Amino acid sequence: MNDKIVLTGIKPTGTPHIGNYLGALKPLIELSQNHKTIMFIADLHALNAEKDAKALKQHTYEIAALLIAAGLNLENAILFRQSDIDEIYKLSNFLMNVTPKGLMNRAHSYKAMVEKNTESGVDVDAGVNMGLYTYPVLMAADILLYNSDIVPVGKDQKQHVEFARDIAGYFNNTYGETFKMPEPVIGEDIGLIPGLDGRKMSKSYDNTIPLFAPSNELKKKIMRIITDSKTPEEPKNPDESTIFQLYKQFASESETETFRKMFLDGGMGYGTAKTMLFEKIDSVLSKPRAEYERLLNNKQEIDAILQSGADIARKIASRTIEKVKKKMLG
Ligand code: TRP
């Protein structure tokens, strides 16, 4: 067991797809096998955009069920809902007072909104609520509240972890050594996970394959993968094929080599290749999918896991808040 504490939050913004799983969730689940892991569903972070409480709650359950079904090691990991820890609202508010406004102006996601607004000739802050503007402070609070060492994130979130370090630094400089400096760890690049149309799998391109779609839906999606128009006889380039790129994520090395050869040799039509891809994904996912469905039909089981995680998280969090209050308020 590694003695570094890993912390991460996952925003519940939609039913998770294969791209989310391979790019972000699977590596986190692997880390939990040999690290103490603090993992939460960042429902508060979704609030600046998601106004439908029912959808938010359902997506929270889906992410939790997915993590549990896909093998999050609950002996090493605590899993909870961010909003269940009252201390997060407190720390976030305290940190506002050491966070320069200028730092927030430099946040990528806010800057992107300002640029878009400027281009369209409307007020720079049109459509920007304070939840979006202060998103990095809430995230710094997440990271600093639990004394974590390592924060594994995607490239797009690296700036937020750096901001958490900046904010910890401002606090420590003002009030004396209080917060540990967390390290961002950017996951190794597993390459592009293509969606149905060959572009990066993403909700915004509407080209996703849901991770735990029922078998028949999975098959329908896979059959819709766009290919070139090579005949079955022609040799095909596996490295340019969405079918092959997805297959290798689920298959063993020797299966992948066999499949690669079938592409290069010719004689295999795309219909056959898609059927092989479907059968591979379906067999790998059938067990966790059944567990995922079972959990979603027994939400009280998910609640129990989230609550016991929250109980532990709250203990750590309340010690941090005591310390901070003492430093700031005497
Ligand atoms: N902002 C992250 C995202 O959109 C989610 C998140 C919230 C997070 N709090 C965190 C990630 C703390 C790492 C640590 O993906």
Boltz pocket constraint, residues with backbone or C-beta under 6 A from the ligand:
constraints:
  - pocket:
      binder: B
      contacts: [[A, 7], [A, 8], [A, 9], [A, 10], [A, 11], [A, 42], [A, 45], [A, 138], [A, 139], [A, 142], [A, 143], [A, 151], [A, 152], [A, 153], [A, 157], [A, 160]]
      max_distance: 6.0
